[in-house]
Amino acid sequence: MTTTYDNRSDTAIDSVTQTFITNYTPKHKEGEYPDSVTGPAKTMTQVVGIAAYSQKVVTWEVCAPELASKQNPPRPDGLDSFMSEIGAAPADFSWRWVNR
């Protein structure tokens, strides 16, 4: 997942902390289409170095391994047409300013 951060301040940013809400489609039979379920929140921090009055695109790899057992396994023939997927949506963030 990529997120663009816009620093509109005259002070540089040292790091960004972002919380992601994960969601997944629970195990289901082929041909069934259950609603997705909200999973755990994951909070991560990256040192990004965003200069004053500039933007930076940051890539996040959000993983919720505790959801793996709740996903459909791959079919024996290798097709993944009914595998569940784990997604994530940004929920909240904060950044740490560089000390002057």
C-alpha positions as CSV (number, residue, x, y, z in Angstrom):
1,M,0.0,0.0,0.0
2,T,1.3,3.4,-0.8
3,T,0.4,6.6,1.0
4,T,1.4,10.2,0.1
5,Y,2.3,12.4,3.0
6,D,2.2,16.2,2.5
7,N,4.4,18.2,4.9
8,R,3.0,21.7,4.9
9,S,5.2,22.9,7.7
10,D,8.5,24.7,7.7
11,T,9.9,21.8,9.8
12,A,11.2,18.5,8.4
13,I,9.6,15.2,9.4
14,D,11.8,12.4,10.7
15,S,9.4,9.5,10.9
16,V,5.8,8.5,10.2
17,T,3.7,6.2,12.3
18,Q,0.7,4.8,10.5
19,T,-2.1,2.5,11.8
20,F,-3.8,0.2,9.3
21,I,-7.1,-1.6,9.8
22,T,-7.0,-5.0,8.2
23,N,-10.0,-6.8,6.8
24,Y,-10.5,-10.2,5.2
25,T,-13.1,-12.5,3.6
26,P,-13.6,-15.4,5.9
27,K,-13.4,-19.0,4.8
28,H,-16.2,-19.9,2.5
29,K,-17.3,-22.5,-0.1
30,E,-16.8,-22.0,-3.7
31,G,-19.7,-19.9,-5.1
32,E,-20.4,-18.2,-1.8
33,Y,-19.5,-14.6,-1.3
34,P,-19.4,-13.6,2.3
35,D,-19.0,-10.0,3.5
36,S,-15.5,-9.0,4.6
37,V,-14.7,-8.9,8.3
38,T,-12.6,-6.3,10.1
39,G,-9.4,-7.8,11.4
40,P,-6.7,-6.5,13.8
41,A,-5.2,-3.1,13.5
42,K,-1.5,-2.9,12.7
43,T,0.7,0.1,13.6
44,M,4.1,0.6,11.9
45,T,6.7,3.3,11.9
46,Q,9.1,4.3,9.1
47,V,11.9,6.8,9.1
48,V,11.1,8.8,6.0
49,G,12.8,12.2,6.0
50,I,10.2,14.5,4.5
51,A,11.7,17.9,4.0
52,A,9.8,21.1,4.8
53,Y,7.0,22.0,2.3
54,S,7.3,18.8,0.4
55,Q,5.6,15.5,-0.2
56,K,6.8,11.9,0.0
57,V,5.2,8.7,-1.1
58,V,5.8,5.9,1.4
59,T,5.2,2.2,0.7
60,W,3.8,0.0,3.5
61,E,3.6,-3.8,3.5
62,V,0.8,-4.7,5.9
63,C,0.6,-8.3,7.0
64,A,-1.7,-9.9,9.5
65,P,-0.3,-13.4,10.0
66,E,-2.8,-14.3,12.7
67,L,-5.5,-14.1,10.0
68,A,-3.9,-16.9,7.9
69,S,-5.8,-19.7,9.5
70,K,-9.1,-17.9,8.7
71,Q,-8.4,-17.7,5.0
72,N,-9.3,-20.3,2.4
73,P,-6.4,-22.5,1.4
74,P,-5.4,-22.8,-2.3
75,R,-7.3,-25.4,-4.2
76,P,-5.5,-28.7,-5.0
77,D,-5.5,-27.8,-8.7
78,G,-3.7,-24.6,-7.9
79,L,-6.5,-22.2,-8.8
80,D,-7.1,-19.4,-6.4
81,S,-10.5,-18.4,-7.6
82,F,-12.0,-18.5,-4.2
83,M,-9.1,-17.7,-1.9
84,S,-9.8,-14.9,0.6
85,E,-7.7,-11.9,0.6
86,I,-6.4,-9.7,3.4
87,G,-6.7,-6.0,2.7
88,A,-5.8,-2.9,4.7
89,A,-7.0,0.7,5.0
90,P,-5.2,3.5,6.7
91,A,-6.8,4.6,9.9
92,D,-4.6,7.1,11.7
93,F,-1.1,8.5,11.5
94,S,1.4,10.7,13.3
95,W,4.8,12.0,12.5
96,R,7.9,13.0,14.5
97,W,9.4,16.4,13.7
98,V,13.1,16.8,13.2
99,N,14.6,18.8,16.2
100,R,16.1,22.2,15.2
